[in-house]
Amino acid sequence: MFRVLNAFRGTQETLSQEEKTKIILKQAQDFELALRAMDYVLDDKAEEGLALLNESDKTDGPDQTINVLARGVIEFLEATLSFEPEEMKIASATLARAEQLSLKSKQKAEKDQIKSSSLYPPGTVYAVTYTESCLLHALLMLFSESMMEAAKAVLKLRKAYHTLQDILQQIKKANKKKSTLKNKFRKMKMDEPTTNTNAESGESSSASFISSDSKMFESVDIPYELTPEEQKDKELLEFAERIHKMRVKRLSGAHIDNPPAINRLRDELGMATLDSLPKEDSDSVSTEHVFLSDDLDASQATIDEFVHSGVNLCFGILQVVISLLPPTIGAVLSAIGFRGSREDGLRLIWRATKERNVHGCIGLLALMFYYDGPFQFTDDDFDIPAATKSRTKRTNSNANSLRRQTTGESSNSLSKTMSALTIGSELEDDEMDAPTLLHPGKILVNALLQSRALFPNSALWLLNEARMLSSRGKLREAVQLMDSIDVNKIHMRQVKVMMVFDRANTLVHLHEYDRAADDLLSLLDFSDWSHALYTYYAGCCYLESYRMCILDLKDPSKAQDYKEKALKYIFSAPDHLGKKTFKAKNLPLDRFMLRKVEQFKAKQAELGVEDPLDAIATSPVHELAYFYNGYNRMIPEDLEITKKMLTEYKNPAIEAMDPNQELLRNLLLSLTMRRLGDIEEGCKLLDTEVLTKIISIDENGLCTYIKKTEDPWAYPAALYERALFCWKLNGMTGLPESKQWLDRATGYADDYELSSRIGMKIKAALDRVEHST
């Protein structure tokens, strides 16, 4: 391969076209190599991916922007899979460097007029890499679940927002240009029926390689006509063709050393469909790599593909994140005209998933986390139908509303953004309407199954399939799928951690506490996230097993062993604090655990009981199940066990009828009753035994909060659940009251250890109610 390093050193004031062409092709190759490297990581082949980047570094010149961003994306995936503070620190540092390099590369491309796209001005692709770096960096701050870090993240989001505003304006202009050219070409075809159709759109991005009547060589990666000298440069033409072949192999999944993906493509989830796939030596197995989707287009230039998918992903995620931010931060953003539409954001992310690159994969992972992740922002019980009114009308309405809230320069800036937003959010013929966005169903299943086929070695996609099964109440099938892989053979440690932790959560929802505890304790050997929480959680599992023995739900002969283990792990958990956390800063769930253990100790002293376990009233494993969406995933059989454990087990702490513990127990019991179909009785229990302890409402509907601190997550959560009861009891006619309860939940919110998590849950529900029919 020829070298173009000297061309990018800026030794000459003006670069020749030949030099620019070499730089442009080298850039396209670098982006293809980076995309391939990231796909290796997504297939659990991180060593191959990083080796590819290292090799690319050796041949690159001073511009290593895309390689640094690729490493940042890889580290971001690792960090967000495990949420380990040290991993988040490493990823943040790399992404910060990618931000700096992006700005320098953008300035360099603008100065030298390196036009690598037929659609956008020089440097646009680096504006996208800058935006992506800023956004991923901000997400790491938000995922820390710290209100302080969330506030800092807003500054990063603002940078990304304004850069996207500029890029979207360029996309708007490009769309107009494309539309004009297409209309012109259609007219030409009508006037000249025999026109050669090879040059379909009249612009160089319409096909990969064209040998026209004039025998001119064209490449979509070179956005202008080559000079006669370049047309004769065999090395250059071969280089351009290699880039085209790299792109085709990537789009078909042939670039990361796997057999054809078509042989692994399934129609349904679960082990049964896996077992029915043809064997590798079967006559029915295809030996040809083919595109798995009709949406893929090999005639789109690599740089244009990166810009389109990157903008859709970044602006989509940005809008969804803003729409889910805790109310306190969201109110500040809204006041300065910085607002996100979750529906528009989701639609843009879905658009990004149509591309066969890392942006499409990150988009799919974000959608999986949103729809089927452990927090499940789309609460299954809040199944309110979405509005179906015209997207254009709603976008214009939002724009007008926002403009009324701003004046002067801010208003002009926001007006530009909303104009660009309309371009990015117009509902195309093949895009989802609002109800489908709310419940994508088989569309999401098919997207995941494509990734499972493309990345057969990755436990990451298997984990997401298990999560999808779990969110549909198929907990046993989810465990079966997770058991089908040897976790010790997973190369990506963070995926291994998430696989084991997710399996433990699922086992807890199935009341299989022995296996859950084993999984949790095994995490101490290879996870750096929170040894304190793992230990406490395992102890809670053993405590529930002990209580099940007392109620003859388990072998009574094992009761003493469970009791000893519960005592050991629950009360030793605080000893792990600070040992495996960045700067010894305790994580939100660490602080939650510490407060609970101190609460148990204080109750033991108050009651004067010898056995510390007798000082624990409501079993803490049921609180943890709530945090990981267990109540929405249990089937009636498992919910009945939960109800039995909450109502029939007795000990001195329970018999003491402590008001705070009774509030917590009755909150969890009301949810269990609702999920079992006893909605009216569950609501009555919540009203009389929980809400009266945290809020008072006068005859005019005005409420006064009764501030409590014993279990601060439970109070806004109870108000949120009351809103859900309104929906379940009264349907659409109950939505005004539902919104009232959600507003009250927002008002009760405070800065406590789980405020970000509970706050986002409330915000998501409020958005759904406000945008319902």
Secondary structure as UniProt FT lines:
FT   HELIX           6..8
FT   TURN            9..10
FT   HELIX           17..42
FT   TURN            43..44
FT   HELIX           46..59
FT   HELIX           65..82
FT   HELIX           85..112
FT   TURN            122..123
FT   HELIX           124..143
FT   TURN            144..145
FT   HELIX           147..191
FT   TURN            193..194
FT   HELIX           204..206
FT   STRAND          209..211
FT   TURN            213..214
FT   STRAND          217..219
FT   TURN            220..221
FT   HELIX           228..231
FT   HELIX           234..252
FT   HELIX           254..256
FT   HELIX           261..264
FT   HELIX           271..275
FT   TURN            280..281
FT   TURN            283..284
FT   TURN            294..295
FT   TURN            298..299
FT   HELIX           302..324
FT   HELIX           327..335
FT   TURN            336..337
FT   HELIX           342..353
FT   HELIX           358..372
FT   TURN            380..381
FT   HELIX           391..404
FT   HELIX           408..425
FT   TURN            429..430
FT   HELIX           434..438
FT   HELIX           442..454
FT   TURN            456..457
FT   HELIX           459..471
FT   TURN            472..473
FT   HELIX           475..483
FT   HELIX           487..489
FT   HELIX           493..509
FT   TURN            510..511
FT   HELIX           513..522
FT   HELIX           523..525
FT   HELIX           531..550
FT   TURN            551..552
FT   HELIX           556..558
FT   HELIX           559..572
FT   HELIX           573..576
FT   TURN            577..579
FT   HELIX           582..584
FT   HELIX           588..607
FT   HELIX           612..615
FT   HELIX           620..627
FT   TURN            628..629
FT   HELIX           630..633
FT   HELIX           636..648
FT   HELIX           652..655
FT   TURN            656..657
FT   HELIX           659..675
FT   TURN            676..677
FT   HELIX           679..689
FT   HELIX           691..693
FT   STRAND          695..697
FT   TURN            699..700
FT   STRAND          703..705
FT   TURN            712..713
FT   HELIX           714..730
FT   HELIX           731..734
FT   HELIX           735..748
FT   TURN            753..754
FT   HELIX           755..770
//
